[in-house]
Amino acid sequence: MVAGHLTRALASDASVLVVGSGLALLGVGIGNVLLPPVVKRYFPARVGAITAVYATMLAIGTTTPALLGIPIAAASNWRVSLGVWAAGAVVAAVPWIAQLVVLRRRPLVDPEDPGAERPEPALEARLVRSRIAWALTGMFAASGITAYIVFGWLPEILQGVSGVDAGTGGALLALFAIMGFPVSIVTPVLASRLRSVRPLIVLAFALSIVGFGGLLVAPGIPVLWVVIGGLGALWFPLCLFLIGDRTRTQSGAVALSGFVQGIGYLAGAAGPLVVGILRSATGGWTAPLVFALLSLLLAVPAIFVLARRRTVEDELAERTGAPVA
């Protein structure tokens, strides 16, 4: 992430900017994949609470650049506005480096202990047969596509359909991210206490439809649709919680996190590209907004499959007749 942000700040042309963005996002992706298994390993009895804490920090990290990016660029220049975020990555690395030093001196798990948990090599391959894994992947993909569309295009969309200026568009993007604060705090804790997460999935689905649909049918009140759509972003903390909750072991959480987020982020990355293509082809924002609405259909299987509380290890054991470590 540090290398990516600095490359973006020093970019001499668009191709270098793309490379820097790729490096920064690669770091973000690695961190996002690893966090659910880390929570499962260190806090197996408090997955909901700890997920709420770090999902809230993610919401803060999402809101800050959207809110400050344009003012920083106006006060200095766009290179400073792109490069300043490398400082955040440096700060975030410090406690992990300290933890790495501690674990090298005093390992958390004795590698010679015959009872120590070890990953099951075939689990990743067997996840393709898991309905739980695919349902969670669909929900994560719907979350990623819509979120990336919002963070990549919302100011331009609002300028086109609602007639706001660039500064207001950036402020509304920050408002969307701010709405992630309450949902990040409440969603994982609530999900850990509910007998079924189906109501939360349906709620996220409904809020997201209303948010994007509102921009189509009544674009004159963008603040309302941004707030509703921002609350609909409860998909993301719910997905992070379910990665830990729908696995029995840390190795299972590692496998499921990589599977779900690997496919989900690939789908999410395509969202802004498709929006750009549709915008160029049609000259308007109706087709991109319809695409965003249709992408939400990827989450429909989760309403039915994830309602029952069971783990992927147990599901695969039932389907294959062989225990999964």
C-alpha positions in Angstrom: 0.0 0.0 0.0 2.8 2.4 0.8 4.5 1.7 -2.5 1.3 2.0 -4.4 0.3 5.4 -2.9 3.8 6.8 -3.4 3.8 5.6 -7.0 0.4 7.2 -7.6 1.7 10.5 -6.2 4.8 10.5 -8.4 3.0 9.2 -11.5 4.2 10.8 -14.8 1.3 9.5 -16.9 -1.9 7.5 -16.7 -0.1 4.1 -17.0 2.0 4.7 -14.0 -1.1 5.9 -12.1 -2.8 2.6 -12.9 0.3 0.6 -11.7 0.4 2.5 -8.5 -3.4 2.0 -8.0 -2.9 -1.7 -8.6 -0.2 -2.0 -6.0 -2.2 -0.1 -3.4 -5.3 -2.2 -4.0 -3.3 -5.4 -3.9 -2.2 -4.5 -0.4 -5.8 -3.6 0.5 -7.0 -6.9 -0.9 -4.4 -9.0 1.0 -5.3 -7.2 4.3 -9.1 -7.8 3.7 -8.6 -11.5 3.0 -6.5 -12.0 6.1 -8.5 -10.1 8.6 -11.4 -12.6 9.1 -9.1 -15.5 9.8 -7.1 -13.3 12.2 -10.3 -12.6 14.1 -11.1 -16.3 14.1 -7.7 -17.2 15.4 -7.3 -14.6 18.2 -11.0 -14.0 19.1 -12.9 -17.2 18.3 -15.6 -16.5 20.9 -16.0 -12.8 20.0 -16.2 -12.8 16.2 -19.2 -10.5 16.1 -17.7 -7.9 18.5 -14.2 -7.8 17.0 -15.6 -7.7 13.4 -17.7 -4.7 14.4 -14.6 -2.9 15.7 -12.5 -3.4 12.6 -15.4 -2.9 10.2 -16.0 0.4 11.8 -12.3 1.3 11.3 -12.7 0.3 7.7 -15.7 2.7 7.5 -13.6 5.5 9.0 -10.8 4.8 6.5 -13.3 4.8 3.7 -14.8 8.1 4.7 -11.7 10.1 5.4 -10.2 10.2 1.8 -13.6 10.9 0.3 -14.1 13.8 2.6 -10.6 15.3 2.5 -9.2 14.3 -0.9 -10.5 17.4 -2.8 -9.7 19.9 0.0 -6.1 18.6 0.3 -5.7 18.8 -3.5 -7.1 22.4 -3.5 -4.7 23.4 -0.6 -1.6 21.8 -2.2 -1.9 19.7 -5.4 -3.2 16.4 -6.5 0.1 14.6 -6.0 0.0 15.4 -2.3 -3.7 14.4 -2.2 -2.8 11.0 -3.6 0.4 10.4 -1.7 -0.6 11.4 1.8 -2.5 8.2 2.4 0.8 6.3 2.4 1.2 7.6 6.0 -1.8 5.7 7.1 -0.4 2.4 5.8 2.9 3.1 7.6 1.1 3.6 10.9 -1.0 0.5 10.4 2.1 -1.6 9.8 3.8 -0.7 13.1 1.7 -2.9 15.5 1.9 -5.8 13.0 5.7 -5.6 12.8 5.7 -5.6 16.6 3.4 -8.6 16.7 5.7 -10.4 14.2 8.7 -9.9 16.5 6.7 -11.2 19.5 5.5 -14.3 17.7 9.0 -15.2 16.5 10.2 -15.1 20.1 7.1 -16.8 21.5 5.0 -18.7 18.9 1.3 -18.7 19.5 1.1 -22.4 18.6 3.8 -25.0 19.2 4.6 -26.5 15.8 5.6 -29.8 17.5 2.2 -30.1 19.2 0.4 -33.0 17.6 -2.9 -31.3 18.5 -2.0 -28.0 16.9 -4.4 -26.9 14.1 -3.2 -27.4 10.6 -4.8 -26.4 7.4 -6.6 -29.1 5.3 -4.9 -28.8 1.9 -7.9 -30.0 -0.1 -10.4 -27.6 1.5 -9.9 -24.8 -0.9 -10.6 -27.0 -3.9 -13.6 -28.6 -2.1 -15.2 -25.2 -1.5 -16.4 -25.1 -5.1 -18.9 -27.7 -4.0 -20.2 -25.7 -1.1 -23.5 -23.8 -1.4 -22.6 -21.8 1.6 -19.3 -20.6 0.0 -21.1 -19.7 -3.3 -24.0 -17.9 -1.6 -21.5 -15.9 0.5 -19.5 -15.2 -2.6 -22.6 -13.9 -4.4 -23.4 -11.6 -1.6 -19.8 -10.3 -1.3 -19.8 -9.8 -5.1 -23.0 -7.8 -5.0 -21.5 -5.7 -2.1 -18.2 -5.2 -4.0 -19.8 -4.3 -7.3 -22.1 -1.7 -5.9 -19.5 -0.3 -3.5 -16.9 0.1 -6.2 -19.4 1.8 -8.5 -20.3 4.2 -5.7 -16.7 5.0 -4.8 -15.6 5.2 -8.4 -18.5 7.0 -10.0 -20.9 8.5 -7.5 -19.8 12.1 -7.7 -20.0 12.0 -11.5 -23.4 10.2 -11.4 -24.8 12.8 -9.1 -23.5 15.6 -11.3 -25.2 14.0 -14.2 -28.6 13.0 -12.7 -29.0 15.5 -9.9 -27.1 18.5 -11.2 -24.8 18.9 -8.2 -21.3 20.4 -8.5 -18.0 18.4 -7.9 -17.6 19.5 -4.3 -21.1 18.5 -3.4 -20.6 15.2 -5.2 -17.5 14.5 -3.1 -19.3 15.5 0.1 -22.2 13.1 -0.7 -19.7 10.4 -1.3 -18.3 11.0 2.1 -21.9 10.9 3.5 -22.4 7.5 1.9 -19.2 6.3 3.6 -20.3 7.9 6.9 -23.4 5.8 6.9 -21.1 2.8 7.2 -20.3 3.8 10.8 -23.5 2.7 12.4 -24.0 -0.4 10.2 -20.4 -1.5 10.8 -20.9 -1.3 14.6 -24.3 -2.8 14.8 -24.4 -5.5 12.0 -21.8 -8.0 13.2 -23.0 -7.8 16.8 -26.6 -8.2 15.8 -25.8 -11.0 13.4 -24.0 -12.9 16.2 -27.1 -12.8 18.3 -29.8 -13.5 15.8 -31.0 -17.1 15.2 -31.0 -16.3 11.4 -29.2 -13.6 9.4 -31.9 -13.7 6.7 -33.6 -10.5 7.9 -30.3 -8.6 7.7 -29.7 -9.9 4.2 -33.2 -8.9 3.1 -32.8 -5.5 4.7 -29.5 -4.9 2.9 -31.0 -6.0 -0.4 -34.0 -3.7 0.1 -32.0 -0.6 1.1 -29.6 -1.0 -1.8 -32.5 -1.3 -4.3 -34.1 1.8 -2.9 -30.9 3.7 -2.9 -29.9 3.0 -6.6 -33.6 3.0 -7.7 -34.2 6.4 -6.1 -31.5 8.0 -8.2 -33.3 6.6 -11.3 -36.8 7.7 -10.5 -36.4 10.8 -8.2 -32.8 12.1 -8.7 -33.8 15.5 -7.3 -33.4 14.3 -3.7 -29.9 12.7 -3.8 -29.2 13.1 -0.1 -32.0 10.7 0.8 -30.9 8.1 -1.7 -27.2 8.4 -0.6 -28.2 7.9 3.0 -30.4 4.9 2.3 -27.8 3.3 0.0 -25.1 3.9 2.6 -27.1 2.0 5.2 -27.6 -0.7 2.6 -23.8 -1.2 2.7 -24.3 -3.4 5.7 -23.6 -6.2 3.2 -19.9 -5.7 3.8 -19.6 -6.1 7.6 -22.2 -8.9 7.4 -20.0 -10.8 4.9 -16.9 -10.3 7.0 -18.7 -11.7 10.1 -20.2 -14.7 8.2 -16.7 -15.7 6.9 -15.7 -16.4 10.5 -19.1 -17.5 11.7 -19.7 -20.1 8.9 -16.4 -21.9 9.6 -15.3 -24.1 12.5 -11.5 -23.6 12.4 -9.1 -20.9 11.6 -7.8 -22.8 8.5 -11.4 -23.0 7.3 -11.7 -19.3 7.7 -8.5 -18.8 5.7 -9.8 -21.0 2.9 -13.3 -19.4 2.9 -12.0 -15.9 3.1 -9.7 -16.4 0.1 -12.4 -18.1 -1.9 -15.2 -15.5 -1.2 -13.0 -12.4 -1.3 -10.9 -13.6 -4.2 -13.9 -14.1 -6.5 -15.9 -11.3 -4.9 -13.2 -8.6 -5.5 -12.6 -9.8 -9.0 -16.4 -9.2 -9.7 -16.3 -6.0 -7.8 -13.4 -4.7 -9.8 -15.4 -5.2 -13.0 -18.2 -2.9 -11.7 -16.7 0.5 -12.4 -15.3 -0.7 -15.7 -18.8 -1.9 -16.9 -20.3 1.4 -15.7 -17.7 3.4 -17.7 -18.4 1.3 -20.8 -22.2 1.7 -20.4 -21.8 5.5 -19.9 -19.6 5.8 -23.0 -22.0 3.7 -25.1 -25.3 5.4 -24.0 -24.2 8.9 -23.0 -26.3 8.7 -19.9 -26.5 7.2 -16.4 -29.7 5.1 -16.7 -27.9 2.0 -18.0 -25.2 2.2 -15.4 -27.7 2.5 -12.6 -29.8 -0.4 -14.0 -26.6 -2.5 -14.1 -26.0 -1.7 -10.4 -29.5 -2.8 -9.6 -29.2 -6.0 -11.6 -25.9 -6.8 -9.8 -27.8 -7.0 -6.5 -29.4 -10.2 -7.8 -26.2 -12.0 -7.1 -27.1 -11.8 -3.4 -30.5 -13.5 -3.8 -29.2 -17.1 -3.1 -27.8 -15.9 0.3 -31.3 -15.1 1.5 -32.1 -18.8 1.4 -28.7 -20.6 1.8 -27.2 -18.6 4.7 -30.4 -18.5 6.8 -29.4 -21.8 8.4 -26.5 -21.6 10.9 -24.0 -24.2 9.9 -20.3 -24.3 8.8 -18.8 -25.1 5.4 -16.8 -27.9 7.1 -20.0 -29.5 8.3 -21.8 -28.9 4.9 -18.9 -30.5 3.0 -18.8 -33.4 5.4 -22.5 -34.0 4.8 -22.2 -33.7 1.0 -19.1 -35.8 0.6 -19.3 -38.2 3.5 -15.8 -37.4 4.5 -14.8 -35.2 7.5 -13.2 -31.9 6.8 -10.4 -30.7 9.2 
